Amino acid sequence: MSSPRHRPLRLGTRGSPLALAQAGRIAQQLREQCGRPTVVVPVATPGDESTAPIERLGTTGVFTTTLREALLDGAVDLVVHSCKDLPTAPVPGLHVAAFPAREDPRDALVWPGGTSLDALPHGARIGTGSPRRAALLRAIGRQLQIVPIRGNIDTRLRKLADGEVDALVLAMAGLSRLGLLKGPVTPLSPALLMPAPAQGVLAVECRTDDPVTTAQLSTLDHPPSRAAAIAERGFLAALGAGCSVPAGALAELAAEATGEPRVRLSGVIAAPDGSSVIRAKLTGAAGDGDALGRRLAHRLLRHGGAALLQCCQSDALMATKNGGNWGIASHGAVPASGNATAPYTWHHERVSIRCLLVDDNDAFLESASVLLQREGMTVVGVASNSAEALRQARALRPDVILVDIGLGEESGFELARLLAQDGQGGGAEVILISARAEADYAELIADSPAVGFLVKPDLSAQAISRILDRAP
């Protein structure tokens, strides 16, 4: 009987040419690096079989659920996903054992007539199946006609050749993996078209009860690609959205003078009709990527992104009721607060900030909770000591944690440092509070990772919002 370490692995994948090419590359790497024979097993998914617009198929999992079911059922030993299609919620019994080296994450213009979006004629027909690309292309303001288009890359290229569209926007990674970069392909700057979170990354998933396969797959893991994928997926998870919303993120790794890698994470949320695009950036430790991504998402949501995502949900519902018309029915669908011609003044009551209060004074916790909730915030929890605060921060993932400096026999400064380490705070910002004046703690506050300080008599939702707006 063959050893589990040497019997052929069954690698599950979608049946599209791109998916098979990706799976074939992973199978080859397993043979070369581990000496493990691997058999590719195509699995049909609803996303491959339907021609409906992607947002009508559901927000997440349309390309991955069937593969994961086959893996859990034991029909295959591992599966390969395009990471941008992989839902952020974990599945019990499964884990991503490897993020191989990332391909070029950028989008690409495929246009036989030129190499620049600026050179496209007004009214040019651009084919894409991505709400994110459609929204960002509309935001350029060249009156481009967005033509909904589904199917594999060969199908889309054939529609371009047949004149159904004037140009396409596709992922550089897919074109590269299929050897199609020699055609009329131009990479697009992320400043114009921010990639989808984890675009260009593969995720190789196996069962948690299969340590042999896990160990062999770990040889394919590329730490910089893993760090980038975790940060970008943390961003997507905090939005509570899937690949069918117009949001993008890109993480870039850079070595600091200390040698510790840092992540520069950029994110964007757009109105479906392109009338408003909200962007932000954050930098943090590479080992804290999930928390960094969540912080960036929370910042965008606070500054109007939540209103844009709500608009996307309304448009998706309208498209479903109208028989799946993927185009935006009205360019006035975005509320005036999100319109580029009317600068948006953010009111924090539009999206309730989720707050965790940490103080050893029960009377203060009760009165502060009543005050903040009356002013529109959501107090998700209260804690009277560091251990309870850390537990609730991990479980509840608030947007902001208010920490009393004089926390009984414990130090609020030490708790702030703990909350900032390795995602212990769930990506939340920390604001220190005290009954004493800021001048009494000036140096300690400056040295802490907290984004601000409030004296307790000045505590209010508006004061908290002002600090969060200034947070780096």
N, C-alpha and C positions, 0 to 999 in steps of 0.2 A: 504494500500500500504506500502511495507517495506521501511524503511529508507535506504538511500544510505550507511549509516555507518554499516548497519547490513545485507544487501542483500548479497548473495554469490558473491565473487570475481571470475572472470574468468581469470585464469593464463595461458598465452600462453607459449608454450615451443616446442622445437624440439621433435621428436618422438623416439630418440634413448634411449636405456636403461639408459645411463648415464644422459642424459638430463631429462628424467622422474624422475630419482632418485633425481636429484638436485631440480627440481620443487616440488617434493613431500616433500622435507625437508623444503622449503620455505612455502609451504601451511600449513604444520604442525606448523611451528613457528608463522604464522599469526593466526591460530586457538588458539594456546596456549597463545600468548602474547596480542592479540587484541580481541580474541573471535570472529574473523571474519571467517565464513565458506568460503572455497575456493575450486573451481572446476578446475582441470587441463585440459587444452584444447590443445592436440597435434596439431602442425602445421608443415606440410612438407616443407622443404627448398631445394633449388637446391643443396646445399652442401651435404645433406643427400641422395639425389636421384642419384647423379652422382658418378661414380667410377673413374673419371679422377683424375690425380694428382692435388693437391690443387692449385698449381700456375697456372694451365690452366683454372681454374674457375674464375679467376680475383684476383686482389690484395686484395680487402676488401669486407666484407659484404656477403660472400657466405652462411653463416649460420645465418645471422641476418636480412637481408633486408626484407624477407617475414614476419618475426615476427613483425618487426616494422610497416610494412604496415597494418597488422591485428590490431595492437594497435591504429594506427592513424585512421583506419576505424571504430573503436569502437567494433570490433568483440571480443576483449578481453580487460581486465582492466589493466593488467600488464603483463610483459614478463620477463623471467629469461634467461640471457645469461651467457655463459662462457666468462669472461671479456677479455680473450686473443683473442677471436674471434670478439670482438666489435670494429667497426671502431672508430677512434679517433675524426672524424669530428662530431660536434653536429647535431642533427636533429631538426628543428624547431617544437615545440609542444611537445617534449619529453624530459625527463631528468632522470638520474639515481638517484632514491630516496634512494637507500640503497646499500652499499657494505658490505654484511655479513662477519663474521669472516673468514679469509683465511685458506684454507687447506695448507698442506705442498706444497710449490711451486716447489720443486725439481723434476727433471726427475728421472726415475728408470730403472735399468737394470732388465729385466725379462729373466733369463737364468737358466734352470734346471741344467746346468753343473757347476755352480760356482757363486761367489758373487763379482767378480771384473772384470772391463774392462781389466785390465792387464793380467788376466788369460785366456782371450779369445784367441783361437788359431789364428795364422795369416791366413787371408783369410776367417774368420768366416762370415757368412751371417747374417746381422743385419737388421731387419725390422723396418722401420719408414716411416711415411708420411710427416715428417717435414723437409723442407730444412735447417732449423737451426740445428736440431739434426744431419742431414746427414753431414753438413759441419764441425761441431765440432767433430764428430766421425772420419771423414777423417783426421782432424788435429792431432789426437792422433798418427798417423803414424804406425799403425799396419796392414796396407794393408787389412782393413776390407772391405767386400763387402756390399754395402748399397743396400738393396732390397726395392724398393718403395712399400708401403702397405697402403691401405685405408680400411675403414670400422670401425664399432664400436669395443669396446675393446674385446667383446666376439669373434668377427670374427677374430681379430688378434691373440688372444690366441689359437683359433682353428687352425690357420695356423701354429703357433709354434708347437702345438701338432702333426700336420700332417707332420712335417718335412720340410715345405716350407722355413723356416728360422731356424737359430740356436738360435737366441735370439731376443728380442724386446727391444726397448726403448719407454717407456710410461710415462705419468705424474703420479706422486705419488697421486695427488689429485683425479684423476679419479678412480684409483685403490682403494683408501680409501673409496670414496663415494659408490662404488659398493661392498665393503666388501671383496676385493680380495688381501689384504696385507699379508695373511697367506701363499701364495705360494712362489716361488723362486724369491723374489723381493728384490732388493738392491738399496737404495737411492744413487744417484750420486752427488758428490760435484759440486756446481756451479762453482768452479774453473776449472772444466773440461767441464761440460755442463751447461752453463748459461741458466736459464729458459727463456721462452718467457715472454715478458712484461705482467704483471698481471696474470701469470699462477697461478692457484689455487684460484683465486678470482671469485666470482659470482657478476654480476651486475643486479640489479632488477630495471627495467625501467617502468615508467608509464607516463601518459599525464600530461603536466604542468597545464592544466585546471581542474584537479581532486585533489583538496586540501585534501579531506578526505582520499583518497588512499595514497597520498603522506605522510600525517601525520602518518598513520598507518605503512607504510613501513619504515619510519624513525626509528621506534623502533627496526628494524632489523640491522640498520647500526652499523658498528664496526669502530670507528675512526682510529685506527692504520692500518687496512686493506684499508680504504679509502685513507689515506695518501700515503701508498705504491703504490696503484693502480694509483693514480693521478701522482706521480713522474715517474713511469714506462711508463705510457701512454703518458706523456709529452715527454719522450725520443723517443717513437715510432712516435709521431706526427711530431717531428722536423726532423726525418729521411724521412718523406714523404712516408712511406712504410707501408705495412700491414703484416699479419702473414705469408706471403709466401716468406719473405726474411730471410737470415741467420743472424738475429740480436737478441740479448737477453738483458735483464735488470733485476736487482733484487735490491729492496730497503729494507733496514733493519733499524728499528727504535731503537734509543738509547736515554735514558734520560741524559741530561746534569746536571752538578752540580746546575745550576740555576732552574732545574725542567722543562725547556722547551725542548720538544722532538726534536731530530735531526734525519735526514735521511741520511744514508750512501748508496749512489746509485752507483752500478756497471753496466757497460754496455759493450757490445761486438758487433763487426761486423766482419763477416768471409767471406772469399772467398768461393764460392760454392764447390771448390775442396779441401778445407782445407789447401791450400798452404800458406795462410796468415790469421792471427787472430789478430785484433786490440782491445785492452782492455783499459779501463780508469775508474777512480772512482772520485766521488765528494761527499762532505758532505755539507748539508745546513739545514735550518730550515724546520720542518715538514710542516708548513703552506705555504711554498713556493715551494712545490714539483713540480708543473708543470714547473716553471721557471728553477728549478734545472735539471729536466730531459732534457729540451731543451738545456741548457748549456752543459750538458754532450754529447748530440748528436752532437752539433756543434763542440765540441772538437774532437770527433772521425772522423767526416766528414773532418775536416781540416787536420787530420793526416793520410789520406789515405782511410778512410771509404767511401768517395764518389766514389772513383775509384772502390772499391769492389762492391758497390751497382750498379754502372753502368754495371759492369761485370754480376751481377745477372740478370739485365734486358735483356742483350744480350743473356744469356743462356736461359732465359724463352722464348724469341722470337724464338730461334733456336729450342727449344723443341717443340714449337707449330708447327713450319714448318716441323719438322720431325715426325709429327703424335703423339706428346705427349710423346716421350721418355724422362722420367724424369731423367735418369742418365746423368752425365756430359760427353759430347762427348769427350772432350780432357782435360787432366790435364794441358795443356798449355794455357787454356782459360784466366787465370788471367795474366794481363800484368806483365812484369818483375819487375815493381816498386812495385807490391804487392806480389812478390814471397819470401817465407821465406828464400831461399838460397841466395837471393840478397837483403840485407837490403834496405829498402825504404827510399830514401832521399826526404822529402816532399818539393814540390814547390807549393807555394800558388796560382800561376796562374792556377793550374789544377782545382781548385774549387774557384770561385770568392767569396771572403768574402763580405757579405752584410753590408754596413756601413751607419750609420745615423750621420750627422754632426750637432753640436749645437754650434752656435756662433752668436753674435749680429753684426758682421761685414760682411756686404753683399759681399764686395770685397774678403774677405778671403774665404767665403763659395764658391764663384764661382771659385776662383783659386785652392782651395783645391780639389773641386769636379773634376775639369779637370785633376789635377795631379794624383789623386788616380785612377780614371777610366782609364787613360792612362797606369797606372801600373798594371791594371788587376782587380781592386776592383770594386764592384758595389755600387754606392752611391744611396741608396733607397730613401733618403729624406734629407732635410735640415730644421733646425728650428732656430729661433732667440730668443726664450724665453722658460722657463720651461714648461709652459702649453702646448705649441705646441710640445715640445720634448716628453712629456709624452704621448700625444695623438698619435703621429706618432710611438713611440716605441711600444705601444699596438697594433696598427693597422698593422704595417709593419714587426714587429718581426725581427729586424736586428741581425746580429751576434755580432756587436760591435758598441758602441756609443761613439763618440769623443765629449767631453764636455769642452768648454772653461771655465777656472777657473774664469775669470773676465767677467761674463755674464751680462754686463750692470749693472743695479741696483740689479740684483739677484746674488746668489752665485752658482758657478758651483759645489762646494762641497755639498751644500744642494740638488741640482738636482741629483748628483750622489747617495746620500742617498735615495732619493725618488725612483729613478730607481731601486734600489736594494730591495725595500720593496714590499712584496706581489706580486711579478711578474710584477710590474709596467713597468719594462724595457723589458718585453717579453722574458726574459731569456738571454738577451745580456750582454756581458762584457762591462765595462765602462773604457775608457782611458781618463785621464784628459790632457788637452793641455793648453799651455800659451805661450805668447811671452817672458815671463820672465823665468829666470833659475829655475830649480827644487829646488835649495837650498833655494830660497825665500819662498817656501811653504813646506819644508821637513816634518815638524811635521803634518801639516794638511793633506798632501798626505798620510802619514803613517796611519793616523786615518780614512781615507775614505775607502769605499768599492771598489774603483777603482783598477783595476789590474795593472795599470802602469801610467806613465806620459811621455809626449813628448813635447819638446820645438818646437814651430811652424816651425822654419827653418829646423828642422830635420824630419819633417813629410814626411813619405813615406809608401808605402804598405809593403815594407820589414821591416821597423821599427815596424809597427803595428803587423805584423806576428810574429816577435821575442817576443814581449810582450805577445801575445796570447799563444805562445808556452810555455811560462814560467808560465802562469796563473795556480793557484792551482786548 
